[in-house]
Amino acid sequence: MTTFLGCIADDFTGASDLAGLLARSGVRVSLRIGIPDAPPTDPAAVEIVALKIRTEPVEDAISQARAALDWLRKAGAQRFFWKYCSTFDSTPQGNIGPVAEALMADLDCPQTIYCPAFPENGRSIFMGHLFVGEHPLNESPMKDHPLTPMRDSSLVRLLTPQVTGRVGLANRLCVAQGAEALKARLRTLEAEGVAHVVVDAVADEDLSLIAEACQDMTLMTGGSAVAMPLPALWAQDSALPDPVRADAPPAIGPRAIVLSGSCSAMTRAQVAAYHGKGPEFRLDPMALAEDGTGPVLDWLKAQPKDATPLIYATAEPDAVRAAQDKLGVARAGALVEDALAQAAVAAKASGIRRFVVAGGESSGAVTSALGVTRLEIGTEIAPGVPWCFARTGDETIALALKSGNFGAENFFAEALDRLEVA
């Protein structure tokens, strides 16, 4: 079996989000953590390479994305997808546009689309403006994101300074006319020299039309939801195998831990909802800078084996900014990521095999520390958040890697319950 669709994700939770939605098709999906060291062996029909490049320097992000593309091409991929967050998390410099443009150059691809819409999770695009629920992106909690504060809802305006090619729009009025109308709009824009096209979507039906219109593009970009219809479309043309029954999930030991580094509004609500369900330790970047990780590791070691501890750095925006002002943005984030990574390693050494992790940067740190290189995708907990399974050494562990804004308020408890009945 060779790979047909090769995907590159800019963070680890985004990669598992994409994997979960593509796995709904029944086609085998494999998620690689980082760029594999070895040539492709046992490739799946859909291969996803999870990188940690959302906030890396632009040149580093481009270099890693190109290396991932090279590996995917060697695996046999013929179509490609560049996955970023449904809230278009980026800075004026990138990294969404520069990576897309680099991949387009390597693939000799004259045009691609940008569609981060995920209606099932409240993300929609109308007249080129991205909405979170009923609020424009710049009026949503994303305006206070500690790393990528989003102060504009216009994807055309956000994307234009990130790329050298022209940016255009295929709006909802065009999409509503169907796949052929959208194809015609894309051809017109390409003839006008527009290489980067933002495409509106406000409902799942729009995403199906967009996927139908763009399925022959060498490269598509967007959130995970616009990729979800693709396997079924390609299966109709025999490019992908027919759906197969998913294997039963492996047996995993009962002990679990929740690790939360995200400070999104939804994760704050999820941490609050989990209060009282187990022992808790709050990570303070200032205390980590002064005392190191000894206190949290000692605390974790002292917890009863029948408890599910919560270790979190989740805090209100003012507290996050105060720590960043004193320590610097990069150091404050690195201290938390390192503490969560060390806690994960200590938890595994103590016999814990189930890990619920909130936040893209946190998920990257935890999976790397645990030595995870490949994930098999299991049952979905919430839209875009599946349970995943990985071999580390001679053992299998389960991980739920949650993007900060995903899931309902009771997500942590629901995730642990869902694995029991998977």
N, C-alpha and C positions, 0 to 999 in steps of 0.2 A: 504494500500500500504506500503510495506517495501522497504528499500533501497537496491539496488543491488551494485552500485559502490560508494565507499566512498573515498574521496580525501582529502589530507592534503596539504595545500600550505604554503610556508614559508614567504609570505607577502601578503598584501591585494590586490595590483594591480595584482599580479600573480594569485590570486584566482579568480578575476573577469575576467581576461584573459582566464583562464581555463573554467570558467562558460560560457562565451560567445561562445567559440568554441564548447563545449558540447551541448549547447542549440541549435546549428544549426541543430541537429538531430531531433528536435521537442519533445524530451523527457523532462519532467519537471526537472529543475535543481534548487536546493536551495543552497544558499550560507550563511553560518553561520559566523558571525564575532566573532572570539574567540571561545573557547570551551563552549558550552551551559551549563548553570547551571542545567537545568532540564533534565530528561530523554527524549528520542526522542518522539515527538508528531507530527502528520501529516508529516511524513518523505516523501521526494520526492524520485523518482527512483535513482537520482543522488544527493548526498549530498556532499558539499564541506565545510571544516572547514578552515577558513583563520586565520593563526597565524602571529605573528610578530617576527620571530625567525631567520631571515637571518643572523643577526650579533650579536645575543645573545650569551652568553657563551655556550659552547658545551653542558654541562650537563643540563642547563636550556632548551635549544632547544630540547634535547632528551626527557626530562620530559614532556614538553608541547605536543610534537608529540605523545608520548605514551598515554597521556590522551585523545587527539583527536581520536586516533585509538580506544581506549576503547569505546568512545561515538559512533563512527561509527559502531562498531561491535554490540553494543546494538541496533542500528537502523536497523540491519539486513544485513549490507553490507557483500558481499561475495568476491568481488574483491576490490583492493585498489590501489591508485595512489599517489605517493609522488611527488609534483610539485615544481620545483624551476625555476630560471630564465633561459631564452634561451641563456644567456651569461655566465651561470654556476657560477654566482656570489658567491664567497666563499673565505675563507682564507686557508692557508695550514693545519689548524686544523679542518676545517669544514665550514658550518655545513651540507653540502650535504651528504657526506659519512657517518658520524657518525649517523645521523638520519636514513638514509636508512638501515644501519646495525642493528640499534635498532629495527626498524619495522620488518625487516626480522627475527630477533630472536623471537619477540613476535608472529609472524605469522607462525613460523616454516617453513620459506621459504628459500630453499637452494641457490637460485640464482635469481638475478634480472638484469634488463637492465638499462642503462643510455643513454637517447637520448634527449638532449635539442634542437635539430634542429627545426627550424620554417622557412622553405623556403619562405613562403608567406611574412615574415618580414625580409628576408635576412640573416637568420641564418642557416648555413649548417655545416655538419660534414663530413670530407673526410680523410680517413686513420687515424682516431682518432683525427684529429685536427679540432677545431672549428673555423669557419670563420664568420665574420660579413661583409656582402656584399662580396667584393672581397679580404678583408683583413683578415689575421690571427688575432685571438682574441687579441694577445699581441701587434698588430700594430694598433688596432682599438682605438677609444676614451675610451674604457673600461680600457685601461692601466693607465688612470688617474682617475679612479673612486675614490671618496674620502674615501669610506669605504672598498671596496673590489677591489683594483687595480689588474687587471688580466695581469700578466707578462709572461704567457705561454699559448700557444694554444693547447697543447696536453692534452686531457681529461684524458688519461691514467696516465700521469705524475701528473696531478692535483689531481686525485682521489686517487692514491696509498698511499700517506701519511695520508689520511683521514680515511682509513679503515684497519682492521686487516686481512681480507680475500684477496685472490689473485684477481688481476684485469686483464681482457683480452679484446680483441677487435674482433668484427664481422665487417669486413670492407665492403666498398661499392661493391667490387667484389662479395662478398658473398650475400649481400642484393639483388643485381641485378639479381641473379639466382632465386629469388622467396622465398615465405614463407617457403616451405619445406626445402630448402637449409639452410635458417636461423635457422629453428628448429634444423636441424642436427648439425649445428655449435654450437648452444647453448648446445645441449646434449653432444657434444664432450668436450667442455670447462668445463661443470659440472663434467664430468667423470675425468677430469684433476684437479679438485678441484678449479676451477675458479668460484667465487661467484658473482663477479661484472663485468658486460660486457658492455663496451661502444659499441654502434651500430651506424654506419655511416648512414647518410641520406642527400641527396643533393636536393631532389625534393619531392613533395607531394606524388608521386607514391611510393617512398621509405617508407614513413610513413604508407601508407595503407598496404604494405607488412609486415612491422614490427608489426603493430597492429594485423594483421591476424595471424602472427606467435606466438605472445606473449599473445593473448587474454585469454588463460587459465592460465597464471601466476597469482598467488595470489597477487603479488605486482609488479607493474611496476613503474619506475621513469623517469622523464624527464621534458621537457617543455610541454606546453599545446597542441602543434600540434600533437604529437604522440598519445595523448589520443583521439583526435577528431574522428577518425574512429570507436572507440570501441562501442558506443551505437548502431550503425547500425549493426555491426557484432553480438552483443548479441541479438538484436531484431530478427535477422534471426533465432536464436536458441530459441526464445520465453523466454529468460531470462529477457528481458526488454519489457515494453509495446510498442505497435506500436506508431509511432510519432503522436502527437496531434496538432491541431491548437493552436497557442499561443493566450493567452487572449489579448484583446486590452489594451494598457498601460493606467494607471490611469491618470486622469486629474491633472496636476501640475501647480501651479501658475507661472506666466511668469517671475518673477524676478530671476536673476542668479548671480553667482560669480565664478571667476576662481582663484584657489589657487595653486601655483606652488612652490614646494620645491626641485624638481629634478634639478640637475646641469648637466645632460647628454647633449651631443652634440645636439641631436634632440630637447630636451625641450628648450635649448637655442635658437634654430632656431624658435621654436613655439612661445616663448615669444616675440622674435623680430618681428615675423609676426603679432602678436596681438597688437603691439604698435600702438596707435592712434585710437583704436576701443572702448576705454573706459578709465576711470580714472585708474591710476596705482600707486602702492606703492611698493617700493623695500625694502625688509627686509635685514638689515645688522646685522649679528650676533654680531659685536662689539657694535653697537648702542643698540641692544636688551640687551646686558649684562650691559650697562650703564644706559639706560633709561627705560627698561622694555617694556611692550606691550602697554602702554598708548597711545603713538603717533599713532600707526597704528589703534587702536580701535577708537580713536577720529576722525581720518581721515575717517574711514569707516562710522562712524555715520553721517558725514557731506556730504556724497555723494548723489546725486539726485537719487530718487527712480526709475527713468527710465533708469539708467545707469547700465552696467555690469562691476563692478570693477575687476581689476586684482591685486592680492597681490602675490608677488613672491620673493623668495630668490635665484632664478636661477642666477648663476654667472659663470665667466670663471674659469678654474682650478687654475690659479695662485691666484685669489682672495679667492677661497675656501681654498687653502692651507695656505694662510696668516692668515685667521681667525682661522683655526685649530691650527696653530703654537702658536697663542697667547692664545686661549681659551681651547685647547684640542679638539680632534675629537669628543668625546662624548658630551661635553658641547655645542660645536658649533651646532651640529645637534639637540640637545634637545631644545636649545633656539628657533630655527626655527620651529621645530615641535610644540612646545607649542604656539608660536605666531599664526601659521596657525590654530591650534585647537581653540584658543580663538576667532580668526576672524570668523571661521565657526559658532561657537555658537552665536556670536553677529549678524552675518548675518541672521541666522535663526530667532533670536528674532526680527529682523527688518522686517521679512516677506519674505526673500529669501528662495526659495524652490528647486532651481537647483544648483548643485555644481559640477564643473569640477575640478578635483584634479590631479596634476601631481607629480608622485614619490611614491614609495612604502612606505617609512617611513612616508611621509606626509599623504598618504591615511589612514594609520593605525591610526595616531594621530587624523585626522579629523573624521573618522567614530566612533572612541571610544568616542571622545568628544561629538558627536551628539547623543550618546546613541543607535547607530545602532547595532542590534544583528542578523538580518537576512535580506538578500536581495533576491528579485525576479529578474530574469534576463530578460532584454528587448532587444530592437533592437541593433545590432552591429553598432558602429560608424566607426571603423577601425578594421582590423584583430586583434583580441584579446582584444578589448576594447568595451564592451557593455554599454548601459545605464542600470542602476540598480535602483530598487525602494524599499523603505523601509518605515516602519511605525516608527515614533518617537512620542511618546505620542499619541495624537489623529489625527495626520496629516501624510500625505505621502510626502516624498521628493524623488528627483531623484539625483543620483550620477553617474558620469563617473569617474572611478578610473583608471588613465593611468600610465602604467609603463613608466619610463623615456625615453626609446629609441623608444617607439611605436608611431604610427600615422605619418601623413604627416605634413608639416610645417604649414598648415592652420587648424590644428586639433581643436584648441579651438573654433574657429568660426563654424567649421563644426559640432562639437558636439552639440552646441546650436541649429543650424539649423536642425539637424537630429531629435532632440526630438520634434520639431514642426510638423514634418511630420510622426512621428512614428505611 
